Amino acid sequence: MKVRLEESRNPRTGKPLTVIRDIIHNPQVIDKLAKKLKSACGAGGHVEGKTISIQGSHLPKVKQILEKDGYEVRMK
């Protein structure tokens, strides 16, 4: 399963965000994945549709967790 991983900036605060896009799952699985990633990174975040945003710059850690869970990660 392919997902897209990128780093962007929060439009309101200008702080970095780690963003996981194009997750093909039902909302319950996405919420569970978001909780797992936020816990592993020790950061907050939110789910919006098929996108997970985690506060802070956590690309290597998130990529490692996603690949371990069987996702094919494309970096932008």
Rosetta silent file (secondary structure, phi, psi, omega in degrees, C-alpha in Angstrom):
SEQUENCE: MKVRLEESRNPRTGKPLTVIRDIIHNPQVIDKLAKKLKSACGAGGHVEGKTISIQGSHLPKVKQILEKDGYEVRMK
SCORE:     score description
SCORE:     0.000 S_00000001
   1 L     0.000  129.703 -175.819    0.000    0.000    0.000 S_00000001
   2 E   -94.830  138.713  171.744    1.475    3.343   -1.054 S_00000001
   3 E  -133.610  158.296  178.865    1.493    6.509    1.035 S_00000001
   4 E  -111.729  128.224 -177.648    3.152    9.864    0.421 S_00000001
   5 E  -114.854  130.324 -179.646    5.320   11.355    3.177 S_00000001
   6 E  -151.029  163.039  175.087    6.328   15.002    3.194 S_00000001
   7 E  -113.078  134.183  177.732    7.277   17.855    5.460 S_00000001
   8 E  -137.230 -173.064  179.891    5.409   21.141    5.282 S_00000001
   9 E  -115.978  142.292  175.016    4.768   24.195    7.414 S_00000001
  10 L   -67.008  125.623 -177.075    1.730   24.979    9.527 S_00000001
  11 L   -63.756  -27.806 -178.582    0.045   27.902    7.745 S_00000001
  12 L   -84.162  -43.623 -172.993   -0.882   29.624   11.016 S_00000001
  13 L  -104.417  -21.106 -178.227    2.277   29.212   13.077 S_00000001
  14 L    82.242    3.763 -179.940    4.985   28.473   10.497 S_00000001
  15 L   -82.046  156.211 -177.392    6.188   25.457   12.488 S_00000001
  16 E   -70.733  148.104  175.881    7.120   22.200   10.724 S_00000001
  17 E  -131.016  140.280  170.452    4.582   19.414   10.148 S_00000001
  18 E   -98.641  123.348 -172.411    5.142   15.822    9.054 S_00000001
  19 E  -119.766  128.359  175.645    2.310   14.931    6.667 S_00000001
  20 E  -111.101  119.041 -175.713    1.246   11.440    5.534 S_00000001
  21 E  -116.484  166.171  173.317   -1.108   11.578    2.517 S_00000001
  22 L    62.355   41.347  178.052   -3.043    9.151    0.298 S_00000001
  23 L   -83.956  119.732 -179.133   -3.806    6.546    2.976 S_00000001
  24 L   -97.948   88.497  178.370   -6.241    4.009    1.521 S_00000001
  25 L  -156.298  171.837  174.866   -8.040    2.676    4.596 S_00000001
  26 L   -80.553  162.416 -174.875  -11.230    3.165    6.527 S_00000001
  27 H   -57.035  -34.392 -179.180  -11.343    5.994    9.119 S_00000001
  28 H   -65.146  -41.240  179.285  -10.887    3.670   12.112 S_00000001
  29 H   -67.347  -39.613  178.506   -7.586    2.291   10.747 S_00000001
  30 H   -64.424  -42.721  177.980   -6.350    5.803    9.928 S_00000001
  31 H   -62.303  -41.545  179.894   -7.186    7.010   13.460 S_00000001
  32 H   -65.071  -42.091  177.834   -5.367    4.016   14.972 S_00000001
  33 H   -64.095  -42.104  179.205   -2.300    4.655   12.772 S_00000001
  34 H   -61.605  -43.285  179.246   -2.318    8.355   13.704 S_00000001
  35 H   -61.796  -42.173  179.639   -2.413    7.513   17.406 S_00000001
  36 H   -63.166  -45.258 -179.003    0.502    5.096   16.978 S_00000001
  37 H   -67.458  -42.574  179.086    2.608    7.645   15.063 S_00000001
  38 H   -62.886  -40.731  179.380    1.864   10.510   17.461 S_00000001
  39 H   -65.192  -43.714 -178.883    2.785    8.317   20.429 S_00000001
  40 H   -65.615  -33.998 -178.779    6.040    7.145   18.818 S_00000001
  41 H   -88.497  -13.845 -177.644    7.032   10.723   17.972 S_00000001
  42 L    65.401   40.547 -175.903    5.898   12.207   21.278 S_00000001
  43 L  -139.546  166.517  175.594    3.978   14.894   19.431 S_00000001
  44 L   -88.509  179.959  178.887    0.478   16.079   18.733 S_00000001
  45 E   168.231 -173.960  179.782   -1.315   16.012   15.442 S_00000001
  46 E  -155.656  163.689  177.326   -4.626   15.427   13.731 S_00000001
  47 E  -111.319  134.063  178.068   -6.405   13.430   11.047 S_00000001
  48 E  -136.766   97.319 -178.177   -8.192   15.167    8.201 S_00000001
  49 L    70.186 -118.969 -179.987   -9.820   12.786    5.725 S_00000001
  50 L  -101.943   24.094 -176.191   -7.103   10.522    4.271 S_00000001
  51 E  -127.493  136.105  174.560   -4.273   12.685    5.673 S_00000001
  52 E  -113.546  130.495  174.940   -2.404   12.542    8.983 S_00000001
  53 E  -116.055  129.336  178.324   -0.479   15.603   10.195 S_00000001
  54 E  -118.839  132.709 -178.105    2.021   15.277   13.044 S_00000001
  55 E   -69.847  131.290  177.971    3.518   18.339   14.694 S_00000001
  56 L   102.687  173.370 -179.364    7.265   18.644   14.217 S_00000001
  57 L   -99.486  103.409 -175.053    9.850   17.230   11.825 S_00000001
  58 L  -131.191   32.153 -173.875    9.771   13.422   12.198 S_00000001
  59 H   -55.667  -51.984 -176.336   10.382   12.118    8.652 S_00000001
  60 H   -62.665  -41.746 -178.423   12.946    9.351    9.410 S_00000001
  61 H   -67.247  -44.751 -179.746   11.030    7.952   12.388 S_00000001
  62 H   -65.535  -41.510  178.875    7.642    8.014   10.636 S_00000001
  63 H   -60.347  -44.433  179.873    9.113    6.450    7.480 S_00000001
  64 H   -61.614  -44.257 -179.223   10.636    3.614    9.528 S_00000001
  65 H   -65.424  -44.380 -179.207    7.340    2.902   11.345 S_00000001
  66 H   -63.814  -42.833  179.386    5.284    2.967    8.136 S_00000001
  67 H   -66.027  -36.237  177.452    7.670    0.631    6.299 S_00000001
  68 H   -64.562  -32.732  179.079    7.662   -1.747    9.259 S_00000001
  69 L   -83.759    1.910  174.934    3.834   -1.818    9.064 S_00000001
  70 L    95.968   11.398  178.335    3.980   -2.764    5.365 S_00000001
  71 L   -87.620  146.728  173.140    3.406    0.598    3.687 S_00000001
  72 E   -95.790  114.080 -171.661    5.352    1.633    0.595 S_00000001
  73 E   -97.150  125.978  172.995    6.545    5.156    1.413 S_00000001
  74 E  -108.301  125.269  179.390    7.118    7.760   -1.295 S_00000001
  75 E   -91.221  145.350  176.487    8.994   10.851   -0.136 S_00000001
  76 L  -112.114    0.000    0.000    8.274   14.243   -1.623 S_00000001
